[in-house]
Amino acid sequence: MNKTALIAAAAFMAVSAAAASTPTVKTIAHRGYWKTEGSAQNSIRALVKADSVGCYASEFDVWLSADSVPVVNHDATFGGVCMQKAPAAECTSVTLPNGEKLPTLAAYLDSAAALPGLRLVLELKEHADRAHERLAVELCVAMIRERGLQQRTDYITFSRAAMLDFIALAPAGSRVYYLNGDMTPQELKDAGAAGLDYSLRTMQRHPEWFGQAKALGLEVNVWTVNDSADMQWCIEQGADYITTNEPELLQSIAGK
Ligand code: MG
């Protein structure tokens, strides 16, 4: 090899090494970007804020009201209203800390449709009634399809049954991840999931699952990672996504 070729080869190796040592991780705003002025968890404002700072995706939580209307909130009971037991009119009468009314999923998705650069991570909460939960899966999938959001929506859930329903009902190419931490990467692969979306504590207990997932072609999302040292650890382990309440901190560490 002549001198010019040697220099070119060395340069290529340096670039390759830099690429290999700079793993990319994508930022998912947990319940939207709510730790910022005028925002609140699971508000439409938090969705817009996640988009405005260039997050890869924004996560939000869905319950099915007693009269079978999907609404967006994290807590089973919020503002004194039990989401599964109250009609939608009662759920959406609750005022969020930023002054917005608790949104229906329809209103939330209508706002998301106007933010084409943002992926959506729809978490369906585990419902007390299995038939109600199954109906919630059907309605979520239908509402995403009606708005043409299939290509940029991922589904997550703690409910193993709902995960299997999403895998069966969501259109081909949809990505479904499991949250509950009690299935191995191989079990998730066999079930047809796209990957694991596990807590930081779970992944610290099972760091071998990062490599196992990768070997199986699965993706790994870790939640809810708010500390820079923990973010760095996830990145070093090869996490594909980090779900965080501190999206701008993560972006400063990892890029968008
Ligand atoms: Mg959630």
Residues whose N, C-alpha, C, O or C-beta is under 5 A from the ligand:
A	BS01	MG	F60 D61 E123
